[in-house]
Amino acid sequence: EEKQAKLVVIAHDVEPIEMVCWLPALCRKKDVPYCIIKGKGRLGQLVHKKCCSVVALTSVRTEDQGELSKLSDNFKAQFND
């Protein structure tokens, strides 16, 4: 809501779905790129947990900024439009 996120990653198999069903609309409203991935277990590996529903990237290292911008542009074209 504060538009701090640079990228939002949402798992597709969240139970109950009401926990995350409002996130794509919020991301579109705030013009934040988002993507939906298969499996909350995969997303959990990213944050070193068993499972995870949503990850919001707020900052990245300067050397990874180019990669993030490529991913953001790709996800905006696929999901936000």
Beta strands, then each sheet from edge to edge (+ up, - down):
strand 1: 7-11
strand 2: 34-37
strand 3: 54-57
sheet 1: 2+ 1+ 3-
end
